[in-house]
């Protein structure tokens, strides 16, 4: 009888969830591919993947409210909402929304997710400016990236700050380079007595608009040392599980295929993943800098 009442209460709670209203869809060459649906799943403990085929969104849950990291495209937001509900949670219970970096493919869905949840959005000062503007900042390596719906009431945080939602305690590590406000987030997730360090490492790729030089060009100062510091920051983090903004950059399809073959071994647990990720991006930065030389 008690279990039946609990089930009825849960169904009523879900039925009373606010109706999701997405913003107009973002248009780009890769948007349709990125926004293909992906089945949500538990990564480890209270950490879940709720994103799309090509865009990561992460839900970290607790009985006192949830944390959501990234919102994808505007048209990703309803899929993220649906994935959260499919896992048995409510988007209305998200208390905090965090962002990896302030480009449209990771930030455009945040405004509608904030509206439906009433969550606080928190970001670095640089990222907050871009989120509230709804566009990349002029000194972003990709200042012509597509605009996105502005986000209201962004709470500005400092490097190393730990935010709280009940027992949840995500910590910000500023890792500028890919964008001025780029942020890597860390937290712990536990299953029984086993706890792991989860790193949601921001994009560390040296990608830019035509004409932009990471090494500086007289008009812009070099950001090479800033970028190298960000690489070193991620490399030094305690890291058992690595997640990144684009699933293909962490070999997600391969990991899920391996997990399906052997459910006893979680392929996302890899103590060397952060170091390998940084090594690849450091190599690509060096190659980019070599091309920038006269």
RACOR-V660747 format. One line per field, one symbol per residue. ss: DSSP state (a for helix, b for strand, c for the rest). psi: psi as a letter, one per 30 degrees, with the letter a starting at -180 (. if undefined). Layout:
ss: ???
psi: ???
This chain:
ss: caaaaaaaaaaaaaacccccccccccccccaaaaccccccbbbbccbbbccccccccbbbcccccbbbbccccaaaaaaaaaaaaaccccaaabbbbbcccccaaaaccaaaaaaaaccbbbbcaaaaaaaaaccccccccccccccccccccbbbcccccbccbccbccbbbbccccccccbbbbbbbbbccbbbbbbbbccccccccccccccccccccccaaaaaaaaaaaaaccccbbbbccaaaacaaaaaaaaaacccccccbcccaaaaaaaaaaaaaaaaaaaacc
psi: eeeeeeeeeeeeeefgkkkkjllkkkklefeeeegkkkkllkekbgkkkgaaegkkkkkkllfgllkkjlgaleffeeeeeeeeeefglkefgkfkklkelhlffffffeeeeeeffglkkklleeeeeeefehlklfgkfifglkllkkklhkkkllkfkklkjbfkikkkjkildelegkkkkllkkkjbfkkljkjiklkgkikllkfkjfglgeeklkgeeeeeeeeeeeefkkjekkklfjeffgheeeeeeeeeejffjjffjjfgeeeeeeeeeeeeeeeeeeffk.
